[in-house]
Amino acid sequence: MFEVTSAQLDAWIAALMLPLGRVLGMVSSAPLFSNSAVPIRVRVAFGIAAGVAIVPAIPPLPPIDPGSGLGIAIFVQQIVIGVAIGFVMRLVFSAVDLAGELIGLQMGLSFATFFDPDSNAQTAVLAEFMSLLASLIFLALGGHLMMIETMVHSFEWMPIRAEPIKALGLAHVAGTGALLFAAGLLLALPLITALLITNIAMGVLTRAAPQINLFAVGFPITLTAGFVVLMLSLEAFGPVMQMFYDRGFETIATMLQALN
């Protein structure tokens, strides 16, 4: 007769529940996976399926009672780790949004906003365009598959155990976030420089011919120059975003090793 003891049942529940907490945390915060256009049921079903598939590949878990206070604390810890993994890649996309906001401000398109259902806020149209372009490049490079692969490797870099995580890893994420936002500023710098030269040229033209209506002529010129420079820089946008994504995945690995 087949018998199941309470210890075996607790081990089976812990073996599924704890990895599932990390996977669902990543799904709730990572770009594309956490998009509001994806129904919550689909995200939960994907997280459960990915968690079940990951369970055989993770290292053996320590004996933990999932219903005890320690078991619940470790489950919350795994959710925090998963959210941190997705948050790092979210920083990369936020850097692109920052570049789009700065470019739109310099082009005079800051008044043209679009409701972003993902962030539930008004977003500049140019920032939304660059965010969609970054998402397409992320999918084209297989970034969604690399996120799942990184999740699998995370159980090697940061195994599930009953020890608290170290704050050094979270501090590393904060430093990387500052670096990525600086990279977003550098991403927008060529177009900002071109528009600055355009504005200086229009200022000189206005001094030379005061009868020219700067408000009637300046906006079309600035807008046209901005779109031309943006079109010329799109060819280099892909390699730059690939470098950003590589830096993001490297940060995830470093963060998990620092948390350990």
N, C-alpha and C positions, 0 to 999 in steps of 0.2 A: 504494500500500500504506500502510495506517495504521500509523504508528510513534509510540511513546511514549518520550520520553527520561526519564532518571532525574531530571532537574530538574523536569520536568512532574509525574512521579509523586510526588516529594517535596512539591511545591506542593499537589497534590490531597489528600494525606494530612494535611498541616499545616492546610489549609483546613477539614477536617472534625474533626481530632483536637483542635485548640486550642479552638474554640468548644464542642465536646462536653465538654471538661473543666470549663468554667465552668457549663454547664447541669447536668451530673451533680452538681457540687458544690452547686448550689442545690437540686436535688431531694433530696439526701441530708440537708439541714439545714432546709429550709423547712417550716413547719407544713402539715399535711394531706398534702403530697407525701411527707414522710418518715415518715408514720404506719406503725407496724409492722403494722397490719391490711392494708396494701397489700403484696402479694408483691414481693420484690426483683426478680424478672424483669419484672414489670409496670412498676416504677419505672425500671429500666434501659431497657426498650423505649420508655417515654414519653420518657426523656431523649434517647435516640438519635433518635427521631422529631422531637422539638422541635429538636435540634441540626441535623438535616438541613434542617428548615424555616427555621431562622435563618440558615444559611450564606449564601444569596443576598443577605440584607439587611445583612450586616455590612460595614464598610469593608475595602478591600483589605489583605491581610496582607503584612508584609515577607518577603523570601525567607529562610526558615528551614528547616534540615534537621531533620525531626522525630526522626531517630535520633541526633542529636548531643547533647552535654551541654547546649548552650544550648536546644535544642528541648525536652528533657525538663524543664529548669528553668522554661521558659515554660509548659509544660503544668501543672506543679505550681503555678505562680503563678496560672493560671486556675482551678484547683480551689480554691485559697485564696480567691480573689475570689468564686467562686460560693457557697462555704460562708459567707462574710461576709454576702452578700446574704440568704441564708436565715436566718442567725443574727439579723439585725436584726428580722425579723418574729417569730422565736422569742422574742425579748425581750418583744414586745408580749403574747404569750400567757402568758409567765412572769409578767408583771405581773398578769394576771387570776388566775392560779393563786395568787399571793401574796395578792390580795384575798380569794379564797375560803378560803385557810388562816386568815387573820385573822378572817374572819366566823365560820367554823366554831369557832375557838378561843373567841370571845366567846359563842357560842351554847351551848357545851358539847358540840359535836359533834366535837371533836378526836379522840375515841376511835373514832368511826365512820370507818374507813378502807376504801379500795377499792384493789385491785391494778390499777395502771395499766400495761398492756402496752407503752404507748408509751415510758414512762420506766423501766420495769422496777423500780418502787418502789411503796410504799404511799402512796396519796394520799387526802386527806380527801374524803369524799363530796361535800361542798358545793363544794370546789374543782374536783372532776371535773365537777359539774353546770355550774358557771360556764364551765369550759373548753369543754364541749360546746356550750353556748349561744353562746360567742364564735366557735366554729368554724362553727356554723350561720349566724350573722350574717356571718361572713367569706365564706361561700359565697353567701349571699343578695345581698351587695353586689358579687359578682363579683371577690372578692379573688384567687381562683386565676388568673383571666384577667389581672388587673392584675400579678400576679407574673410571668407570662410576658411581658407587655408591658414591664415593668421590665427583665426579662432582655434583651430585644431592644435597649432603649435603653441598657443598660449598655455595649454595644460602642461606642456613640457617646461616652458619658461617660468610659469607660476603655477605649480601643482596645487590641487585642493588639499588644504591641511587646516589644522586647528590653530594656527598661529596668526596673529594680527598682521596686516599689511603695513609696510613702512611708508612714512610720509615723503621720503626722498623721491619716490616715483612720481607722486602727484606734483611735487615741486618741479620735476623735470618737464612735466606736461605744461606747466605754466610758463617756463622758460621757452619751450618750443613754440607755444602760442604767440609769444611776443616776436619770435623770429619769423614766424609765418606771416604775421600781420605786416612786419617790415618788408617781407618778400612781396606781399600784395601791393604795398606802396611802390616798390621797384617795378612791379608788373605794369602799373599804370604810369610810370615815370616817362616813357617815350612819348606817349600821347599828351601828357601834361606839358612836356617840354615843347612839343610842336604847337600846341595851342597857346602857350606863353609867347612863343615867337610870333604867332599870328596876331595876338592881341597887341604886342609891341609894334608890329607893322601897321596895324590899324590906328594905333595912337599917333604914330608919326604921320600917317596919311591925313588924319584929322587935323593935326597942327598945320600941315601944308595946305590943306583945302578945308577951311572951317565950314564951308557951306554944305559939306557932305553930312547927311543925317546918320550919325554913328549907330543909333538904335535901330534904324531901318536896314542898314547895310551890314552892321557887325554880326548880328545873329545868324543870318544865312551863311556868311563867310565862315564863322566859327563852326557852325554845324557841318558844313560841307568839308572843311579841313579835318574835323574830328572823324567823320565817317571815312574819309580817304585814308587817313593814317591808321584807323582801326582795321580797314580792309587789308592794307598792306602788312599789318602786324599779325593777322590771323594765321599766316603760314608758320610763324614761330610760336604760336600759342600752344600747339600740341606738345612739342618737346619740353616747353617750360612746365606745362601741367604734369607731364610724366615725371619730371624732376621733383615737383611738389609731392606727387603721390609716393614716389620712392622715399622721400624724406619722411612722409607720414608713416609708412610701414616700418621704417627704421626706428622712428620714435616709439611706435607701439612695442617693438621688441625691447628697446632700451628701457622703456617704462616698466614693463612687466618684470624684467630682470632686476630693476631697482626696487620694485615693490616686494620682491622676494627676499 
